Amino acid sequence: METQQPLVQMRGVYKHFGGVRAVEDMSIDIRQGEVLGLLGHNGAGKSTLIKILSGAYPIDSGEILIGGEKATIETPRDAKAYGIETIYQTLALADNLATPANIFFGREILTRFGALDEAAMEHATIGVMKRLNPNFKNFHDAVSKLSGGQRQAVAIARTLQFNARIIIMDEPTAALGPHETQMVADLIRNLKNEGIAIVMISHDLHDVFDLADRITVMKNGRHVWTGPVADTDKDEVLQMIILGKLPDGSYAPGIVSEDAA
């Protein structure tokens, strides 16, 4: 995995909001069939970085490469065209609609007469859900009646239906119980096995260490550390998140130590 061409490369990315430096000189790689855990305290810049990749924020400077080619991502539509899909913590599901209507919301299949082709959408929904959860049967229930884990499956299936290559997941297990957290973990592993790249933003270090292949830590909009999960532990990661302090005792470039502040 170390030698493969990264699917996504973000190089020297900057994003300012007035006088606030949200992201400074940030670079990350995202690889096919890998879970990258993106960590940092609130305000560390991780959400801003991901919103740049998803087209929600325009980049100030730097570059994004997709498959080794320079990419222009100025809108969410641009991101989707590159196969980048984002699942926010809210999931953005229409609670009163059933699973097929949610998966095709805004991208409905129409018959040649211009009517909704509900049979085609249901058939496609069954196919994509079987890839994630073969036991899912609640196709006609409003998604408000589904469990948290099932709702995550619907949100993921929506991205797969439209050929996602990179899926950004914002706090995918937040507010879920142990059983549903395990269900989401299984979904993420299935995506990884299909060769999909996953960026997982999470405050839950247990989930990150269970699911991620590599971790990137940010602080104050800057890169602190990136490496395989096997090369660190939770205590070291907490030091990086809170202090910007690297495992060798030094501080990441551009990060002022709390002791010196």
C-alpha positions as CSV (number, residue, x, y, z in Angstrom):
1,M,0.0,0.0,0.0
2,E,2.9,2.3,0.7
3,T,4.0,2.4,-3.0
4,Q,0.7,2.8,-4.7
5,Q,-0.3,6.1,-6.4
6,P,-2.4,8.1,-4.0
7,L,-6.0,8.5,-5.3
8,V,-6.1,12.1,-3.9
9,Q,-3.2,14.4,-3.2
10,M,-3.8,17.8,-1.5
11,R,-0.6,19.9,-1.6
12,G,0.2,23.1,0.2
13,V,-3.5,24.0,0.8
14,Y,-4.3,27.3,2.4
15,K,-7.7,28.7,3.4
16,H,-8.3,31.9,5.3
17,F,-11.5,33.6,6.5
18,G,-10.6,37.2,6.9
19,G,-7.8,37.2,9.5
20,V,-8.5,33.7,10.6
21,R,-6.1,31.1,9.2
22,A,-8.2,28.0,9.0
23,V,-5.8,25.9,7.0
24,E,-2.1,26.6,6.4
25,D,0.2,24.7,4.1
26,M,-1.7,21.5,4.6
27,S,-0.8,18.4,2.6
28,I,-2.4,14.9,2.7
29,D,-2.6,11.8,0.6
30,I,-5.7,9.5,0.4
31,R,-5.2,6.0,-1.0
32,Q,-7.5,3.6,-2.7
33,G,-8.9,0.9,-0.4
34,E,-7.7,2.8,2.7
35,V,-9.3,4.4,5.8
36,L,-7.6,7.6,6.7
37,G,-8.5,8.9,10.2
38,L,-8.5,12.7,10.3
39,L,-8.1,13.9,13.9
40,G,-7.8,17.2,15.7
41,H,-9.6,19.3,18.3
42,N,-12.5,21.6,17.4
43,G,-11.1,24.4,15.3
44,A,-8.0,22.4,14.2
45,G,-9.0,22.9,10.5
46,K,-10.0,19.3,9.6
47,S,-13.6,20.3,8.7
48,T,-12.4,23.2,6.6
49,L,-9.9,20.9,4.8
50,I,-12.6,18.4,4.0
51,K,-15.0,21.1,2.8
52,I,-12.3,22.2,0.3
53,L,-12.1,18.7,-1.0
54,S,-15.9,18.3,-1.1
55,G,-16.3,21.6,-3.0
56,A,-18.1,23.5,-0.2
57,Y,-15.2,26.0,0.1
58,P,-13.0,27.3,-2.7
59,I,-9.3,26.8,-2.1
60,D,-7.2,29.9,-1.6
61,S,-3.9,28.4,-2.8
62,G,-2.4,25.0,-3.2
63,E,-3.5,22.2,-5.4
64,I,-5.6,19.0,-5.5
65,L,-4.6,16.0,-7.6
66,I,-7.0,13.2,-8.4
67,G,-5.3,10.1,-9.8
68,G,-2.2,12.1,-10.4
69,E,-3.9,14.8,-12.5
70,K,-4.6,18.3,-11.3
71,A,-8.3,18.7,-10.3
72,T,-10.4,21.8,-10.2
73,I,-12.9,21.6,-7.4
74,E,-15.0,24.8,-7.0
75,T,-18.4,23.4,-6.2
76,P,-19.9,20.2,-4.7
77,R,-20.9,19.2,-8.2
78,D,-17.3,19.3,-9.3
79,A,-16.4,17.0,-6.4
80,K,-19.1,14.6,-7.3
81,A,-17.8,14.5,-10.8
82,Y,-14.5,13.3,-9.5
83,G,-16.3,10.6,-7.4
84,I,-15.9,12.5,-4.1
85,E,-19.0,12.1,-1.8
86,T,-19.5,13.4,1.7
87,I,-21.6,12.0,4.5
88,Y,-22.1,14.6,7.1
89,Q,-23.0,13.8,10.7
90,T,-26.6,14.8,10.1
91,L,-26.7,12.3,7.1
92,A,-29.0,14.7,5.2
93,L,-31.8,12.1,4.8
94,A,-35.4,13.0,4.2
95,D,-37.0,11.3,7.1
96,N,-40.5,11.0,5.6
97,L,-39.2,9.2,2.5
98,A,-38.4,5.5,2.0
99,T,-34.9,4.3,1.2
100,P,-35.2,4.3,-2.6
101,A,-36.5,7.9,-2.6
102,N,-33.6,9.0,-0.4
103,I,-30.9,7.3,-2.5
104,F,-32.2,8.9,-5.7
105,F,-33.3,12.2,-4.1
106,G,-32.4,15.0,-6.6
107,R,-31.2,12.4,-9.1
108,E,-34.4,10.4,-9.8
109,I,-34.8,7.9,-12.6
110,L,-37.6,8.9,-15.0
111,T,-39.5,6.9,-17.5
112,R,-39.5,7.9,-21.1
113,F,-42.8,9.7,-20.3
114,G,-41.2,11.8,-17.6
115,A,-42.7,10.0,-14.7
116,L,-40.8,8.7,-11.7
117,D,-39.6,5.2,-12.5
118,E,-40.1,3.8,-9.0
119,A,-39.5,0.2,-10.0
120,A,-36.1,1.0,-11.5
121,M,-35.1,3.0,-8.4
122,E,-36.2,0.2,-6.1
123,H,-34.4,-2.4,-8.1
124,A,-31.2,-0.3,-8.1
125,T,-31.6,0.3,-4.3
126,I,-31.9,-3.4,-3.5
127,G,-28.7,-4.1,-5.5
128,V,-26.6,-1.4,-3.8
129,M,-27.9,-2.2,-0.3
130,K,-27.0,-5.9,-0.8
131,R,-23.4,-4.8,-1.2
132,L,-23.5,-3.2,2.2
133,N,-26.0,-5.1,4.3
134,P,-27.6,-8.3,2.7
135,N,-30.0,-8.5,5.6
136,F,-31.6,-5.1,5.0
137,K,-35.3,-5.4,4.2
138,N,-36.9,-2.1,5.2
139,F,-37.1,-0.7,1.7
140,H,-40.6,0.7,2.0
141,D,-40.4,2.2,5.5
142,A,-39.7,5.9,6.0
143,V,-36.1,6.2,7.0
144,S,-37.2,7.9,10.3
145,K,-38.2,4.4,11.4
146,L,-34.8,2.9,10.8
147,S,-32.0,2.5,13.4
148,G,-29.0,4.7,13.4
149,G,-26.8,2.0,11.8
150,Q,-29.4,1.4,9.0
151,R,-29.7,5.1,8.4
152,Q,-25.9,5.2,7.9
153,A,-26.2,2.4,5.4
154,V,-28.8,4.3,3.4
155,A,-26.5,7.4,3.4
156,I,-23.5,5.3,2.2
157,A,-25.6,3.5,-0.4
158,R,-26.6,6.8,-1.8
159,T,-22.9,7.6,-2.5
160,L,-22.2,4.1,-3.9
161,Q,-25.1,4.4,-6.3
162,F,-23.4,7.3,-8.0
163,N,-20.0,5.7,-8.2
164,A,-18.2,7.2,-5.3
165,R,-14.4,6.6,-5.3
166,I,-13.7,8.7,-2.2
167,I,-16.2,8.9,0.7
168,I,-15.7,11.5,3.5
169,M,-17.5,10.4,6.7
170,D,-18.0,13.0,9.5
171,E,-18.3,11.4,12.9
172,P,-19.9,8.2,11.5
173,T,-20.5,6.5,14.9
174,A,-21.6,9.6,16.9
175,A,-24.5,9.0,19.2
176,L,-24.8,5.3,18.2
177,G,-24.9,2.4,20.7
178,P,-22.4,-0.5,20.6
179,H,-24.4,-2.7,18.3
180,E,-25.0,0.1,15.7
181,T,-21.4,1.2,16.0
182,Q,-20.4,-2.3,15.1
183,M,-22.8,-2.2,12.1
184,V,-21.2,1.0,10.8
185,A,-17.7,-0.4,11.3
186,D,-18.7,-3.4,9.2
187,L,-20.1,-1.1,6.5
188,I,-16.8,0.8,6.5
189,R,-14.8,-2.4,6.1
190,N,-17.0,-3.5,3.2
191,L,-16.3,-0.1,1.5
192,K,-12.6,-0.6,2.0
193,N,-12.7,-4.1,0.6
194,E,-14.3,-2.6,-2.6
195,G,-11.3,-0.4,-3.0
196,I,-13.1,2.8,-2.0
197,A,-11.0,5.4,-0.2
198,I,-12.5,6.7,3.1
199,V,-11.6,9.7,5.1
200,M,-13.1,9.4,8.6
201,I,-13.3,12.5,10.8
202,S,-13.9,11.3,14.4
203,H,-13.2,12.3,18.0
204,D,-13.5,8.6,19.0
205,L,-10.0,7.3,19.2
206,H,-11.2,3.7,19.8
207,D,-13.1,3.8,16.4
208,V,-10.1,5.3,14.6
209,F,-7.7,2.8,15.9
210,D,-10.1,0.0,15.1
211,L,-10.9,1.1,11.6
212,A,-8.1,3.4,10.2
213,D,-5.0,2.3,8.3
214,R,-3.3,5.7,8.7
215,I,-3.9,8.7,10.9
216,T,-3.5,12.4,10.1
217,V,-3.4,14.9,13.0
218,M,-4.1,18.6,12.5
219,K,-3.7,21.5,15.0
220,N,-4.3,25.2,14.4
221,G,-4.9,24.6,10.7
222,R,-1.5,22.8,10.2
223,H,-0.3,19.3,9.7
224,V,1.1,17.7,12.8
225,W,1.7,14.0,11.8
226,T,0.7,11.3,9.4
227,G,1.5,7.7,9.8
228,P,0.2,4.1,10.1
229,V,-1.9,3.3,13.1
230,A,0.6,0.6,14.0
231,D,3.3,3.3,14.4
232,T,1.6,5.1,17.3
233,D,-0.8,4.7,20.2
234,K,-3.7,6.6,21.7
235,D,-1.5,8.5,24.2
236,E,0.8,9.7,21.6
237,V,-2.1,10.8,19.4
238,L,-3.6,12.7,22.3
239,Q,-0.3,14.5,22.7
240,M,-0.3,15.4,19.1
241,I,-3.9,16.6,19.1
242,I,-3.6,18.7,22.3
243,L,0.0,20.0,22.1
244,G,1.2,19.3,18.6
245,K,3.9,17.2,20.2
246,L,5.4,14.4,18.1
247,P,6.4,11.0,19.4
248,D,10.1,12.0,19.5
249,G,9.3,14.9,21.8
250,S,9.7,17.6,19.2
251,Y,6.9,19.9,18.0
252,A,5.4,19.9,14.5
253,P,6.6,22.7,12.3
254,G,4.7,25.9,12.8
255,I,3.2,24.6,16.1
256,V,4.2,26.6,19.2
257,S,4.5,24.3,22.3
258,E,2.0,25.0,25.1
259,D,4.9,25.1,27.5
260,A,6.5,28.0,25.6
261,A,3.3,29.9,25.0
